[in-house]
């Protein structure tokens, strides 16, 4: 599927949802970590959180409890970063709200 075809499909889907009165789809304004897949280390995540300006942003993790890292896939390093007290402290200090796409409020 080409990018143009995907964009047209997405536009049709959004129009259909709007006509049906359904909740609009939410998309992150920024996505971080896609190119860091398998390497979402604490210093990088803290830098992202400290400089975050988007109202809705996605941080792209692949955490696992498996003992070995899988290239570009789930890895224990991502889980350690998610559990990091320094990351949590940054979230609290910046008053960032954690959410999922199911719970995030409509962005206008």
N, C-alpha and C positions, 0 to 999 in steps of 0.2 A: 504494500500500500504506500503510495507516495505521500509526501507531506501535504500537498494540495488537496488530495482526496480526503485525507484525515481531517484537515481543517474544514472542508465543506460538510463532512459528516457531522462534525462537532457543532457547527453552526445550525444545521437542521435539527439536531437533537435539542439544543438549547431553545430554539424557536418553538419546538413541539412542547417542551416542558413549560415554557412561558404561557402558551395558549391554553394548556391544561390547568393552569393556575397552581402548578407544583412549585415547591421551593426551588429557587434558582440554584444552579450548580455553583459551588464555590471553588475558586482556583487560587492557589498561592500567587502572590505578587512576585515572590522570589523563591527559588529553590537552591539550597546549599548542600553540598556534599556529593552531588552526582559524580563529579570527577574525583572525589575522595573515597569512592566506594571501597570498603575494606580498610580504610585508614582514617576514620573519623576520630582523630586523637584529641585529647582534652585541650591542648593549646589552640588548635584550629577552631574548635567549637566555641570556646570562650571568646576568641576574637570575633567570630560571627555574632554571637549573642551581644557582645559589647557594642558592636557597630550597627546592629539591626535597626532599620528604619521602616521596613515594610509593615503594613498592618496585619497581613497574613503571610507567613513565611513557612516553608517546609524545610526541615533538616532531615536529610536522607541517610538513614541508618540501616544496617543489616546485623543486628545483634544476635548472638547465639551463646548457648552455654556449652557448646562443644569445645573440647580442649584444643583443637587445631584450627587455624585460620584457613579459609577457603579463598583463593584469589578472586577478587571482585564479588564476593558473596558474604554470607553470614560469617561473623568472626567475633571472638571474645573481646577484642579490643574495643569494638563499638559498644558492647554491653558495659564494659568497664567505664567508658566515657559517660554513658547514660547514668551510671550509678555514682559518678564523681561528685563529692561534696563541693568542689570548686565550681563545677557546672551548675549545680543546684543553687549555690550562693549567688552566682551571676544572674540566674533567672529571677531569684527573689529581689536582689538589689535593683535590677532593671524593671521590676514589676511586670515581667512578661507573663502572659497567660498561656498555659499549655492547653492544647485542644486537639481534637481529631477532626477530620472533615465532617464527621457526623454531628459534632457538637459546636463547630465554629459558627459564629453568627454571620449573617449576611454582611458583606463588605460593600459600602457605597462610596 
